[in-house]
Amino acid sequence: MPLLCDLCAGDPQCVKRCPEGAIQYLHPDKIDRGYREFHVARIAWGREVSP
């Protein structure tokens, strides 16, 4: 599930330390609406969807 967090000021230690690689940091300026909607749908349905 997408989560917005502003506790790291752009240097996310959680991403660096996640042993499973399950957390990503994407700069807000680099994410467009289509990208967000695609990944929300993928996560919500628990399977791959067509972009």
N, CA and C of each residue as an Amber inpcrd file, in Angstrom:
protein
   153
   0.8390000  -1.1600000   0.0000000   0.0000000   0.0000000   0.0000000
   0.8940000   1.2350000   0.0000000   0.6590000   2.1740000  -0.8920000
   1.4670000   3.3850000  -0.9310000   1.3550000   4.1650000   0.3720000
   2.4610000   4.6660000   0.8070000   2.4940000   5.4380000   2.0340000
   3.3880000   6.6380000   1.8050000   2.9160000   7.7820000   2.1900000
   3.7220000   8.9830000   2.0900000   4.2710000   9.2850000   3.4690000
   5.5490000   9.4880000   3.5320000   6.2250000   9.7490000   4.7940000
   7.1860000  10.9110000   4.5710000   7.2240000  11.8450000   5.4800000
   8.1390000  12.9720000   5.3340000   9.0960000  13.0760000   6.5200000
   9.3770000  11.9510000   7.1510000  10.2300000  11.9630000   8.3300000
  11.7190000  11.9180000   8.0180000  12.0870000  11.5970000   6.7900000
  13.5020000  11.3780000   6.4860000  14.1770000  12.5600000   5.8000000
  13.4100000  13.5090000   5.3470000  13.9630000  14.6640000   4.6300000
  14.7490000  14.2270000   3.3860000  14.2910000  13.1670000   2.7290000
  14.9060000  12.7340000   1.4810000  16.0290000  11.7250000   1.6080000
  16.3420000  11.2740000   2.8170000  17.3860000  10.2740000   3.0160000
  16.7880000   9.0940000   3.7790000  15.9840000   8.2560000   3.0990000
  15.2180000   7.2170000   3.7690000  16.0490000   6.0300000   4.2560000
  16.2800000   5.9800000   5.5440000  17.0210000   4.8640000   6.1340000
  16.2320000   3.5730000   6.0540000  14.8910000   3.6790000   6.0900000
  14.0670000   2.4650000   6.0250000  14.2940000   1.7310000   4.7060000
  14.4640000   2.4530000   3.6130000  14.7080000   1.8330000   2.3050000
  16.0700000   1.1390000   2.3180000  17.0490000   1.8080000   2.8610000
  18.4060000   1.2510000   2.9020000  18.4830000   0.0050000   3.7770000
  17.6840000  -0.0280000   4.8290000  17.7950000  -1.1180000   5.8070000
  16.7770000  -2.2380000   5.6350000  15.8270000  -2.0970000   4.7210000
  14.8080000  -3.1330000   4.5410000  15.4530000  -4.3740000   3.9150000
  15.5330000  -5.4820000   4.6510000  16.2170000  -6.6610000   4.1330000
  15.4920000  -7.3420000   2.9720000  14.2040000  -7.0970000   2.8350000
  13.4220000  -7.7270000   1.7730000  13.3560000  -6.8750000   0.5050000
  13.7840000  -5.6380000   0.5800000  13.6910000  -4.7420000  -0.5750000
  12.2560000  -4.3490000  -0.8970000  11.4010000  -4.3810000   0.1130000
   9.9730000  -4.1250000  -0.0940000   9.6120000  -2.6510000  -0.0570000
  10.5610000  -1.7920000   0.2780000  10.2870000  -0.3580000   0.3740000
  11.0770000   0.3650000  -0.7080000  10.4150000   1.2850000  -1.3730000
  11.0720000   2.1020000  -2.3920000  10.9540000   3.5670000  -2.0180000
  11.9640000   4.3480000  -2.3870000  11.8630000   5.7970000  -2.2630000
  11.8540000   6.3660000  -3.6650000  10.8080000   7.0850000  -3.9780000
  10.6990000   7.7640000  -5.2600000  10.4610000   9.2330000  -4.9820000
  11.2700000  10.0720000  -5.5780000  11.1200000  11.5050000  -5.3610000
   9.7580000  11.9420000  -5.9000000   9.0160000  12.7240000  -5.1340000
   7.6720000  13.1330000  -5.5580000   7.6110000  13.8000000  -6.9260000
   8.6530000  14.5040000  -7.3110000   8.6710000  15.1680000  -8.6180000
   8.7620000  14.1740000  -9.7740000   9.1500000  12.9460000  -9.4910000
   9.3460000  11.9380000 -10.5320000   8.1420000  11.0000000 -10.7060000
   7.1310000  11.1560000  -9.8680000   5.9860000  10.2520000  -9.9010000
   4.7950000  10.9640000 -10.5230000   4.2300000  10.3810000 -11.5590000
   3.0380000  10.9750000 -12.1560000   1.8020000  10.1920000 -11.7380000
   0.6450000  10.7160000 -12.0350000  -0.6110000  10.1000000 -11.6180000
  -0.7850000   8.6850000 -12.1780000  -0.4210000   8.4830000 -13.4280000
  -0.5480000   7.1690000 -14.0380000   0.2780000   6.1210000 -13.3070000
   1.4770000   6.4800000 -12.9240000   2.3510000   5.5640000 -12.1810000
   1.7050000   5.1770000 -10.8630000   1.2070000   6.1840000 -10.1380000
   0.5630000   5.9210000  -8.8470000  -0.6630000   5.0350000  -9.0170000
  -1.5110000   5.3590000  -9.9730000  -2.7380000   4.5920000 -10.1780000
  -2.4270000   3.1410000 -10.5690000  -1.4390000   2.9410000 -11.4150000
  -1.0470000   1.5920000 -11.8230000  -0.6330000   0.7590000 -10.6210000
   0.2160000   1.3120000  -9.7810000   0.7230000   0.5480000  -8.6540000
  -0.3140000   0.3660000  -7.5500000  -1.1840000   1.3200000  -7.3700000
  -2.2660000   1.1430000  -6.4050000  -3.1670000   0.0030000  -6.8650000
  -3.5000000  -0.0340000  -8.1510000  -4.3490000  -1.1080000  -8.6830000
  -3.6500000  -2.4560000  -8.5530000  -2.3720000  -2.5020000  -8.8410000
  -1.6140000  -3.7510000  -8.7540000  -1.6100000  -4.2790000  -7.3250000
  -1.4030000  -3.3980000  -6.3930000  -1.3650000  -3.8060000  -4.9870000
  -2.7670000  -4.1840000  -4.5060000  -3.7590000  -3.3900000  -4.8730000
  -5.1230000  -3.6320000  -4.4120000  -5.6620000  -4.9660000  -4.9110000
  -5.3300000  -5.3330000  -6.1350000  -5.8450000  -6.5770000  -6.7050000
  -4.9110000  -7.7480000  -6.4630000  -3.7070000  -7.4910000  -5.9650000
  -2.7810000  -8.5660000  -5.6350000  -2.2600000  -9.3230000  -6.8350000
  -2.2380000  -8.6830000  -7.9830000  -1.7360000  -9.3450000  -9.1810000
  -1.2670000  -8.2820000 -10.1580000  -0.6230000  -8.7310000 -11.1910000
  -0.1490000  -7.8130000 -12.2220000  -1.3290000  -7.3190000 -13.0520000
  -1.2740000  -6.0650000 -13.4380000  -2.2820000  -5.4810000 -14.3130000
  -1.5680000  -4.8200000 -15.4760000  -2.2710000  -4.6250000 -16.5580000
  -1.6790000  -3.9740000 -17.7330000  -1.5770000  -2.4920000 -17.5100000
  -0.4620000  -1.8900000 -17.8940000  -0.3110000  -0.4340000 -17.7200000
  -1.2360000   0.3350000 -18.6170000
